[in-house]
Amino acid sequence: MDEAATRDGTRRFRDRLAGTIPPEHFRAGPNGLLLSSIGIGTYLGSPDDATDAAYGQALVAAVALGTNVVDSAINYRAQRSERVIGMALAALIAEGELQRDEVVICTKGGYLPFDGDYPADAGRYFQDTYVRSGLLTPADLVAGSHSLAPRYLLDQIERSRRNLRVATVDVYYLHNPETQLTAVDRTTFHTRMTGAIRVLERAVDQGKIACYGVATWNGFRVGAGEREYLALADLVELAEREAGKSHHFRVVQLPCNLAMPEAFTLRNQRVGDHFGSLVEAADELGVKVVASAALLQGQLAGQMPEILAQAMVGLDTDAQRSIQFVRSTPGITTALVGMRRRAHAEENLAVARRPPASHDDFLRLFTAREG
Ligand SMILES: NC(=O)c1ccc[n+]([C@@H]2O[C@H](COP(=O)([O-])OP(=O)(O)OC[C@H]3O[C@@H](n4cnc5c(N)ncnc54)[C@H](OP(=O)(O)O)[C@@H]3O)[C@@H](O)[C@H]2O)c1
C-alpha cells in the first residue's frame, strides 16, 4: 500500500465521485495532488471520548461525500484529534472504503501538546515532558507554550506520525510561527525558522513528511510594519537557501472567511517589484493556499445579510453560502471547516455538488460593502 497521498490516488478519489461531484471541486495541490475544495478541520471541542466519537463519524461522512483533505495539529484536543483521524482513516482503509493514497493528511507542530487530557498544572507537565527530557531548553520556549527548536520538532513529527498512523504526513505545517515574533526579533526569528526548515527538509528526504509550510493566524493578515507580520517571499527564500529551488515549502494556511478576507484583499506581500495580496504572492512563489476557519468558528453559520444569498446562489443555508464564498475566493485551494457533527458534514459537503461561485457573483459581496 502507498505510504502517502499520490497524484494517481487523489485522481482516483475524484473519479470515483464523478457522478455526484463536479471536477471543479478538486484543485491542484502540492506535489501534483488533487485537493478537495472543502476539507475537514479538527480544532474545536473538548478532549473527551464523546467528542472523539463525533469527529470520527463526521470524518467518515465527509470523506464519503467528497472531502480528501483532513487537517489537524498535534495540540488539538490534547492529541486526541490526530488520534481519532488515525483511527477513523485506518478503519476506512481496512474496510476497503478508502485507500491511503487518496487522502491528504495534514497536521501542525509548534505548540506544546498535552497528552489525552488537560493536566491540572500545565507548566509542570511541559517542564517534565519537554524540558527535563532534554527536548527543549527554557530559552527555546515562547509564551510558555511554543517552540520551533529542531530537536523538539523532530520529536513532534514522530508523535504525529504515530497518532495519525501514517508513514508520511502529506503536509506538515509550522503552527502559528508568528507567535515567536512576540518574543524575539526578526533576525532571531529567521535563524529559528532556518533551523526548523532544515529539520523539515530532512524529514522530507526521509519520507516522514511529503511537504511543509506554515499555518498562521495573524502573520499574513497584518500590515508589513506589524510585529507579527510574515513575508511569504522571505520564508520561501529561507527554504531556497536550505534546499535550492526544489525545496518543499509548498503550502500556507491562514484564516479566510467573510469577516477575514485579507488573503485576497490586503496588499501586504512582495510580488516581484510591487506589493500584492497573499494569494498573488503564493501563486508567484509556487505555494498553495489553504483557508482555515471558513465559518469563523461557527459565527458565519446563521443570520447573514441577504446579499450573501443573492451572491452565493443555489444553496440553502448561510453556512453553505459562507463556505461557498471561501472556496470561490481566487487562489484558495481548500476551505477548512471544523465539523464534529455528521449533520454538519452532510450540510457542508452538499456545497461540493455545486460549481464555485462565478467571479462576478464573488465580487458582488465586495461591491456591496463599498456601496
Ligand atoms: N492557526 C491555525 O493553524 C488554525 C486556526 C484556526 C483553524 N485552523 C484549522 O481550520 C479548521 C476550521 O476552523 P475552525 O474549526 O476553527 O472553525 P470553523 O470551521 O470556522 O467553524 C467550526 C464550527 O462551525 C460549526 N459548524 C460547521 N458546520 C456548520 C453548519 N453547517 N452549521 C452550523 N455550524 C456549523 C462547527 O460545529 P460542529 O463542530 O459541532 O460540527 C464548529 O463549531 C480547524 O478545525 C483547524 O483544522 C487552523
The ligand as a MOL file (V3000), in Angstrom:
LIG
                    3D

  0  0  0     0  0            999 V3000
M  V30 BEGIN CTAB
M  V30 COUNTS 48 52 0 0 0
M  V30 BEGIN ATOM
M  V30 1 N -3.7630 28.8640 13.0590 0
M  V30 2 C -4.1960 27.7340 12.5900 0
M  V30 3 O -3.4350 26.9020 12.1980 0
M  V30 4 C -5.6730 27.4520 12.5500 0
M  V30 5 C -6.5470 28.2920 13.2210 0
M  V30 6 C -7.9140 28.0030 13.1850 0
M  V30 7 C -8.3460 26.8960 12.4750 0
M  V30 8 N -7.4710 26.0730 11.8410 0 CHG=1
M  V30 9 C -7.9350 24.8780 11.0830 0
M  V30 10 O -9.1100 25.2360 10.3460 0
M  V30 11 C -10.1780 24.3920 10.7370 0
M  V30 12 C -11.5100 25.1280 10.6280 0
M  V30 13 O -11.5520 26.1920 11.5870 0
M  V30 14 P -12.3650 26.1000 12.9670 0
M  V30 15 O -12.7110 24.6920 13.2560 0
M  V30 16 O -11.5700 26.8330 13.9830 0 CHG=-1
M  V30 17 O -13.6320 26.9720 12.7000 0
M  V30 18 P -14.7730 26.9480 11.5640 0
M  V30 19 O -14.5150 25.8900 10.5860 0
M  V30 20 O -14.8820 28.3390 11.0930 0
M  V30 21 O -16.0870 26.6230 12.4180 0
M  V30 22 C -16.2620 25.3810 13.0520 0
M  V30 23 C -17.5430 25.4870 13.8690 0
M  V30 24 O -18.6340 25.6580 12.9800 0
M  V30 25 C -19.6130 24.6920 13.2640 0
M  V30 26 N -20.2640 24.2870 12.0090 0
M  V30 27 C -19.7630 23.5500 10.9960 0
M  V30 28 N -20.6690 23.3870 10.0220 0
M  V30 29 C -21.7840 24.0370 10.4250 0
M  V30 30 C -23.0600 24.2110 9.8530 0
M  V30 31 N -23.3670 23.7100 8.6580 0
M  V30 32 N -23.9770 24.9320 10.5700 0
M  V30 33 C -23.6840 25.4500 11.7700 0
M  V30 34 N -22.4620 25.3150 12.3580 0
M  V30 35 C -21.5410 24.6120 11.6930 0
M  V30 36 C -18.8840 23.5240 13.8680 0
M  V30 37 O -19.7730 22.7700 14.6580 0
M  V30 38 P -19.5520 21.2080 14.9660 0
M  V30 39 O -18.0850 21.0400 15.2550 0
M  V30 40 O -20.4320 20.9670 16.1240 0
M  V30 41 O -19.9510 20.4080 13.7340 0
M  V30 42 C -17.8280 24.2590 14.6890 0
M  V30 43 O -18.3530 24.6740 15.9320 0
M  V30 44 C -9.8180 23.9850 12.1760 0
M  V30 45 O -10.5680 22.8830 12.6130 0
M  V30 46 C -8.3440 23.7370 12.0060 0
M  V30 47 O -8.1430 22.4750 11.3990 0
M  V30 48 C -6.1350 26.3510 11.8450 0
M  V30 END ATOM
M  V30 BEGIN BOND
M  V30 1 1 1 2
M  V30 2 2 2 3
M  V30 3 1 2 4
M  V30 4 1 4 5
M  V30 5 2 4 48
M  V30 6 2 5 6
M  V30 7 1 6 7
M  V30 8 2 7 8
M  V30 9 1 8 9
M  V30 10 1 8 48
M  V30 11 1 9 10
M  V30 12 1 9 46
M  V30 13 1 10 11
M  V30 14 1 11 12
M  V30 15 1 11 44
M  V30 16 1 12 13
M  V30 17 1 13 14
M  V30 18 2 14 15
M  V30 19 1 14 16
M  V30 20 1 14 17
M  V30 21 1 17 18
M  V30 22 2 18 19
M  V30 23 1 18 20
M  V30 24 1 18 21
M  V30 25 1 21 22
M  V30 26 1 22 23
M  V30 27 1 23 24
M  V30 28 1 23 42
M  V30 29 1 24 25
M  V30 30 1 25 26
M  V30 31 1 25 36
M  V30 32 1 26 27
M  V30 33 1 26 35
M  V30 34 2 27 28
M  V30 35 1 28 29
M  V30 36 1 29 30
M  V30 37 2 29 35
M  V30 38 1 30 31
M  V30 39 2 30 32
M  V30 40 1 32 33
M  V30 41 2 33 34
M  V30 42 1 34 35
M  V30 43 1 36 37
M  V30 44 1 36 42
M  V30 45 1 37 38
M  V30 46 2 38 39
M  V30 47 1 38 40
M  V30 48 1 38 41
M  V30 49 1 42 43
M  V30 50 1 44 45
M  V30 51 1 44 46
M  V30 52 1 46 47
M  V30 END BOND
M  V30 END CTAB
M  END
